[in-house]
Amino acid sequence: MKVIKLVNGEYKSEILDQGAILYSYSVSGHDIVLGFENIDDNIHSNSFFGQVVGPFANRINNAVYHDENGDHILEKNNGKNHLHSGSRNYGFQKWDIVEETESSCTLSLFSPEGFGFPGDQKVEVKYSLSSDGRLSLQYKIQGDKECPVNPTNHAFFNLDGEGDVRDSVVTIPAESYLEVDDGLIPTSVTKVEGTEFDFRKPTVLGSRRKGDYDHCFVLDDGATIRVENSGYALEMKTSLPGVQFYTSGHLNRKEKGKKGMALVPYTGFCLESEYYPDFPNRPDFPGFVVGKGKTYESWTEYKLIKK
């Protein structure tokens, strides 16, 4: 497994060719990305730490979707539902390094047809690190058959580098979120006004729902999400219409994290940029289908701030 080291001024990031994983993201030596102490544990992990998840991140209801080519039966790996592309997940594969500079790298992957998702796919992701702490990810997917795609990065962040994240202050400028059923499948687009999902003003994460979230928030163009504490802040922008805000309520790894940290519930949060979950079954939801000359492209940018 190769570790690609990006450096720009006081900012550093490490990317693995395994899963195109974001393994670290730091300022002045302070790393905010959770990961395994033993880097080789990433090969067999099913917790998606820092992976580029695809072709479809998040859930598909009943592990099936229908299009003009018929029914597409996927793996049931999340109760009756399908989660994070199952065995085809890009994040379980070893990627090729296409280009590497001091502050950027481009990785590519050939993902063959299988596990219910149609078509061979050529995938590319580029990481770029700027001198003011912006880490940008640019995605590109081409396929030879029509296939819904919804890639994301599944990094778990912790602004202190360890401990419980529920004392963090969260701002999500979203007027709506996706209400979900017991299987976390979206049921409706709901206004945040008057709910426990209203983060339009800075809010301490643990002050509502015991800090337990695993929901997609609907973003306006140009929206900036911000999570902060007394020492650091992380901002995120994306070209995509949604972000899955997950506060690691189900995280419970037997492996040790960096510096021996226990990887247990509420020790990290994820900001997974995305189209809406289950969009192949919901024509009213935004989504993207590659194939027939259509290429998927998106970008997501994080900015790490030391106060």
N, C-alpha and C positions, 0 to 999 in steps of 0.2 A: 504494500500500500504506500503510495507516494503522498507526502505532505507538501503542498504548494504554499509557499510563504509570500504574502503580499505585504509590502511596507510602503507607507507614504507619511513622512514626518513622524509624529508621535503615535500614529495609528498603525496597527498591524492586524492581519487576518490570516487564518490558515484554512485552506481548502483541501479536502481529500479527493483523490481520484475514485475512491470507493463511494458510490452514491452521489458524487459531486457535493459532498457534505461540507457545510459550513461548520468547521470545528472550533474556531475561535474568532473573536472580534474584540479588539482591546485598544485602550488609550493609555499611554504611559504605563504599560504592563498590567493594567486592570482589565481582565477578561470578563465579558458579560454573557458568554454562551456556555450552556451546560453541555457536558460531554463525558465520555468514559475515561477513567484514569488509564486503562489499558486500551490504547487506540485500536487494537485488533478486535475488540468487542463490537466495533461498528459493523463488522462483516455479518454477524448473526443477529443483530438487534432487530426487533420488530416494534421498537418505540419511535422509529423514524427520526432520531436525533440529527437535526441539521440537514436531512436529506432533501434533494430535489425529488419530490414525490410526483409521480405521473404514471400513465397518461391522465389519470383522473384522481385528483386529491378530493378528500371528503367522501360523502356517502351517496350511494345510489339505492333507492328503495327496492326492497325484495330482490336485490342483486340481479335485476333484469331491466332492459330497456328495449323499446321497439322503434324501428324506423322503416323506411321503404324497402329495406333489404330483409326485414323480418325481425324475429326476436333474438336478442343477444343475451345469452345466459352467462352471468359472471359468478365469481366465487362468493359464497356466503361466509364472510370472515368477520362479521360484526353482528352477531345474532342472525336475524333473517336477512340482513342487509349486506351491502358490499362497501368496503372501506379502503381508501388509499391504494386502489389498483391491485390489491391482492398480490399474487405471485409475480405479476408482470411489472410491479412497481419499479420505476427507474432507479429508485433509491437503493435497491438491493443489488444493482449491477455495478461493475467496474467500468468507468468512463475512460475515454481516450483524451489526452491533453493535446489540444490543437495548437495553442499559442500560450506563451508564458512570458510576462514582463515583470519588472520589479513591483508594479502596483496593479496588475490585472492578469487574468487567465481565462482562457476559453476551453471548455470541455465539450466533447461530443459523445453521443451514444447511438448505436443502432439497436432498436428495440423491435424484435421480430413479432409477427402476429401470434396471438395466443391468449389463452385464459379468458376468452370471450370478447376481447377488444379486437376489432377488425384491423387488418393492414399492418405492413411493416412501417416503422417510423424512424426518421432521422431527427435526432434531438440535439440541440445546442444550447448551452448556457454560458454566459460571460459574466464574471465577477470583476468589478472595478472598484478600487479604493482611492478616494481623493484625500488631499492634504487637510481638508477640514472635517474629515471623519465620515464622509458619505460612502456607504458600501452599496453599490448598485448591482442588480441582477437583471440581465436581459435574456429572455427566453425565445427560442425559435423551434417550431415543430413542423415537419413535413411528413405526410403520410400518403401511401398509394391507394388507400381505401378510405371511405368516409368513416370517421371515428370521432366521437366527442372527446375533447381534451380540456384539462383543467389543472395544469401543473402548479405547484407551489413549493416554497421552501419551508421546512418543518423545524426550524431552529427553536429551541427552548432558551429563553433569555432570563437572566436574573441580574438586576442592576448592581447588586452587592457581590455577585459572584457565588453566593451561597445563602442558605437560610430561606425563610418563608417570604413569598413575594406579595402577600396580601396587604402589606402596609404601603405598597406603591400607590401613587396617584395617577389615575388614568383619565385621558381625554380622548373620546372618539366622536368626531363631528358627524354623527349619523342621525338622520331624522327617523329612520326605520331600521328594524332588524327582522330576522326570519324566526318566527315562532316555530317550535318543533314539537314532535310527538315524543313518546317514551323512548323511541329508537333513534332520536335526534335527526329525524327526517323532517324537512321543512313542511309546514302546513299552511302558512300564510305570511305575507309581508305586513308587519304590524308597526304602527307608530310607537316611538320610544316615549313620547310624552306621557308622564304619569306612571311610568313603569320602572322596574329595577334595572332596565337596560338603557336608561338615559345617562350617557356619559358626555353629553354636550358641554358640560362644565366639569372642571377637574374634580374627581371623586376618588376617595380612598377605596381601593378595590375591595377590601374586606368588610366594608360598611354595609354591603348588600349581599344577599344570597350566600353568606359566608365566603364570599369571594369565588364562588363556583360558577364558571361560565364555559360554555362550549357552543358558541352561537355565531352566526354570520351577521355582520352589520353592513348595511347598505351605504355605500360611500358616494358622496358627490364628487365631481371632477375637482381635482386639486386639493382634496381633503388631506390634512395632516393629523395622523394619530400620534399621541404622545403619552409615554409612560415615564414617570420620574420618581426620584426620591431626593433626599437632601444632597446627595453627592453627584448623581448622574441622571441623564435623561436619554431616552431612545425615541426618535421620531421615525415615522414610516409614511411614505407616499407610494402610490401605485397607479398604473394605468387601468387596473381592473376595477369592477364595480362593487366588490365585496371584500371583507376580511373576516376570517374565522378567528375569533378571540377565544383562545383555550387556555385555561389557568391550571392545567395539569392535575386535575382532581383525581385522575385514574393512574397517575404515574407511580410506579412501584417496582424499581429494578433491583435485582439481587447484586448486579455488578456495582462496583464503586465508581463514583463520579470523580472528576478532577480533584486533586488534593484530598482524595478519600471521602469526598462528600457523599452523603446518602441521597439517592435520587428517589424521592418520595413525593406524595401529593403536595401541591402548592409550592414547590421549589422552583418553578419556572412558569413562564407564560409564552404563548405562541401568537404571532401575528401572521396568519396564513392568508396572503393575498389570493383572490380566487374569483371565478364566476360562481353563481349560486350553486350550492349542493343540489344534487338530483335534477339538474336542469335537463338531462335527456328525457326525463319523464314529465317535465313541466314546460310546455311550449310558451307559457307566460313568463318564464325566467330567462334572463340573458345567458348565453353560452356560446361555444365555438365548436365547429366541426371541421377537422382537417380533411384533405382529400379533394379530388377534382380541381386541382390547381389552387386550393386554398391553404395558405400557410399561417400557422398561429404565431403571433408575436406579442409579447408583453414586457413590461418592466416593473420592477419594484425597487425602491430605494430606502435604505435605513440610514439614519444619521445618529451617531453616538456623540453625546455632549458631556464633557466634564465641567461641572459647575465651579 
